[in-house]
Amino acid sequence: MLTKFVPYLKFAPYVGIALFAILAAVQYGNAVHWQKRYIASEKTVARYEGAQIAAIEINKAKVAEIERQYAAIAEKSEIDYEKRITDNRTALDRWMRSQASKGNTSSTGASKAAPVPGEIVSGAETAIVPVSDLEIIADAYAQLDALRAWALEVGKVD
């Protein structure tokens, strides 16, 4: 027998079992530690996913609010545009009737230029514009003015 030559060899199985038990305890503690870390990371991921979902919902609500504001601005601009066209055509008709009653229009449909307060027209006392173009000009001005008002309103949207 070998234990006669090495007196402590008889404790080898017990030492092996003890070392195995210590190793198992350390591994178990390590496993518990990493399991806690894994659970904590899962909770963190869940919080981030929850925050992401909340942000998406907030963003959808904000987009819906902006779309409602744009729709309201577009509707208001459309009504304003129609009002401006009506006002311009009414003013043009009134002006044309006043010109016709004065007898200032010629047979070609040309008219005298309307005076513009504060603006100097260099060298021209009258401008010859066909009457058919006056309505087009009035409509284009109304459209441009409505577009400008729309752009200013859209610029205010947050």
Salt bridges, closest charged atoms under 4 A:
GLU65 OE1 - ARG68 NH2 2.75
ASP80 OD2 - ARG84 NH2 2.80
ASP87 OD2 - LYS83 NZ 3.04
GLU135 OE2 - ARG89 NE 3.59
ASP139 OD2 - ARG89 NH2 2.64
ASP145 OD2 - ARG84 NH1 3.50
ASP145 OD1 - ARG148 NH2 3.18
GLU153 OE2 - LYS76 NZ 3.97
GLU153 OE2 - LYS156 NZ 3.56
